[in-house]
Structure formats: C-alpha cells, structure tokens
Amino acid sequence: MNRSYAVLAALACLTLTTASAAPRTWQQIKDSGTLHLATEGTFPPFNAYAGKQLVGFEIDLGNALGRTLGVKVEWVTQPFDTLLIGLNQGRYDAVLASHAITPEREKAVDFLKPHYCSTVNIVAKKGGPTTRAALRGKSVGSQVGTAQLPVLRQIPGIADVRTYPNDQTVLTALMSGRVDAWSSNGPVVAYMLKQAKLQDKVVIGEAISKERNAGAVAKGNKTLHDALNQALSKVMADGTYAKLSAQWFGQDIRCK
C-alpha cells in the first residue's frame, strides 16, 4: 500500500542504534539457505492471515522469489509502521509489504523495482463524501504510517485526519460513524468490501494519489538488492507474476 511518515524520524536515527545487527549479504543468505522476509500480515489481499496461515499476493510473490533464488523463505510479521526500522536493524533481510516509494523512504532504505502500482481512493458510505471537495468539514480515517497521510493533510478544509492500526479498524470506524470517510489503496478496499459484503453500502470515490509499491532492503545492501531484483524480473517475465496477479485481482496490476 501507500505508507509511512510517522516513522521517518526514527528511520533517520537508525545509524545511531547500537542494538542493530549488520544486514546479511546475499552470499550469507545463500549459504544459510533461508531468506527472511517481513510483512504486515493485516493488509488483504496483499498480506494477511487466514487462520494461522499467512496468505496474499505478496506472500505468493515472495515465495516465488525464494524459489527462483533457490532458498527457503521464512516470513516475519510486524506492525506496518515498524517494518522499515526493523529492516535497517538487521532483524530480517527484506520487506515485502506494499510500501509506496517516496523520496523520504528512499533516504532510509533501498527499494526494489516496483511490484505493483495502485491508486489511493476516498471511500465513504453511500451518500457520504467521496471527493476532495466533499471532505471539507469532514473527518477521514487512514492507517497509521501511510504515505496517504500528508496527501490528506494537504486537502483544504478537512476537519480531522484520524489514524488507526490497520484498514480493518478504519472500515469499522467508518461503518460505526466515527469517521466520515476512509482513505486507502483501491484494490485493498475493493477486496475488503467484497469480503464483508458491503459493496451496496460503501462507495469507492475519487483517487487522491497514485503510488508505485515495492519491496525494500537495508540501505547499501547491494548484493541482496541486485539478487532480488533479478529474481523479480524473472518471475515477471516467465508468467509467474501474471498468474498470481490474475488469481488475486483478476487483472495484471504491474506498473505500466
């Protein structure tokens, strides 16, 4: 998805964190036979739990990258707004969790090639505000740490931008009337509304931004960065990506 400004100050201080471990190089990962990937686990259909099993487009894509590289993938889940911090602390090797590429984040981590592009949309109950102009005097909910937050705060007249732990809690706030609108990744909203059978009650409105979403490695970890990018190019070229995208979205969501 689109995320992250709440953690930028912490990211800027990572080089001063004495508890950090050096990120593993690709050779070290290959020698160990295991790639540690981190994600959020609460962002369907990209990454989420079905019971105790982690599923989603990014989970399948990460596992495909591991197969291409000839290593086992072990997943770690962390709250979204701590993922990049843990990455630079060496707690896992890479992150695959719908991070929108932003100039601020590029100062903190090294992004892979984008693995999908998406819009961020205004969402509201039928009759509610679904355009920038209609948000004047209204409250909007969004997930904490997302890159949408500064976009929302630049829209004139919004009364209040409220943050929640994840999109499920924002949807609950919307349906209970605690916020007037919701801002999130278009494909995620469509999936969640279908799962909750709310398509007749909730409207996906105007797009307020477009995002390129990518995985990331710790700053300066060039060998892993190059290996993962090569693997990503392979799965995008050999039909694996198209198959997974069709399975989860019914369309190819790669950046055009």
C-alpha positions, -999 to +999 in steps of 0.1 A: +000+000+000+010+035+004+025+043+037+048+060+061+058+093+075+053+087+112+084+066+113+108+089+094+124+104+125+131+070+138+144+059+105+168+088+104+183+077+137+189+041+128+226+046+122+229+055+159+211+024+172+237+003+190+214-027+191+213-030+153+229-060+136+246-058+102+222-068+074+231-101+058+246-101+023+231-122-005+261-146-001+254-151+036+217-157+029+225-182+001+249-200+024+223-202+051+196-214+027+169-192+041+157-157+032+139-139+060+111-117+046+090-093+067+054-081+060+025-066+079+000-095+078-031-073+081-034-059+045-056-082+024-054-093-003-016-085-003-006-100+030-029-113+057-037-142+080-063-169+071-064-186+104-028-192+113-016-192+076-001-161+060-016-156+026-019-130-001-004-118-034+028-105-018+032-137+002+029-158-030+052-134-048+078-135-020+077-173-020+082-173-058+112-151-054+127-176-029+121-205-053+138-185-081+168-178-059+169-214-046+164-205-010+137-212+016+115-182+026+107-176+063+081-149+070+081-124+099+051-101+106+054-067+122+032-037+126+035-016+094+050+014+110+079-006+124+088-026+093+115-004+078+130+003+112+134-035+118+149-039+083+177-015+090+183-031+123+190-064+106+160-082+121+151-096+087+166-095+052+139-077+032+104-063+034+076-070+011+046-051+024+031-027-001+054+003+007+048+032-016+081+046-029+086+081-016+116+104-015+117+103+023+117+065+024+144+063-003+167+081+021+162+053+046+161+021+026+169+008-009+137-001-028+135-030-053+117-025-086+080-018-081+059-050-080+026-031-085+011+003-089-022+015-074-044+044-067-054+057-032-091+065-031-116+083-009-141+058+005-174+065+022-208+051+030-234+058+003-243+095+005-211+103+022-181+124+010-163+107-020-144+137-035-118+161-023-143+190-023-168+169-003-143+163+025-145+199+037-155+198+074-154+160+075-132+135+093-111+110+074-096+077+087-064+061+074-039+036+086-010+049+107+023+054+090+009+056+054+021+078+027-015+089+022-015+110+054+005+140+041-017+139+009-049+140+031-035+168+052-029+190+021-066+188+011-082+221+022-109+220+048-107+185+062-117+188+098-097+158+111-074+131+099-075+101+123-051+072+122-059+036+130-037+004+134-049-011+101-075-008+074-099-032+091-101-009+121-107+021+097-135+003+080-151-005+114-148+032+123-164+042+090-193+019+094-199+029+130-199+066+121-167+075+140-152+089+107-170+103+076-146+088+051-117+063+047-086+067+025-068+036+013-054+015-016-081+009-042-076-028-047-075-034-009-108-015-004-125-034-032-113-067-018-124-059+018-158-046+007-164-078-012-153-100+017-176-080+041-205-079+016-206-041+018-205-032-019-240-019-017-234+002+013-199+017+007-187+037-024-151+039-037-147+075-047-121+099-061-084+089-064-062+113-045-029+098-054-011+072-075+016+050-060+044+027-070+047+000-044+079-020-038+099-043-015+130-030+002+163-040+016+185-022+041+203+008+028+235-002+010+228-039+008+236-040-029+242-077-033+208-087-019+192-058-037+205-070-071+197-106-064+161-099-055+156-075-085+169-102-108+145-127-093+116-103-096+124-096-133+124-134-139+090-140-123+076-110-142+089-124-175+081-161-171+044-158-165+045-164-127+036-128-118+008-126-143-007-159-129-006-146-093-020-112-102-049-128-121-055-152-092-058-124-066-071-094-086-085-107-119-061-084-138-024-076-141-015-049-116+021-044-125+032-008-133+025+002-169 
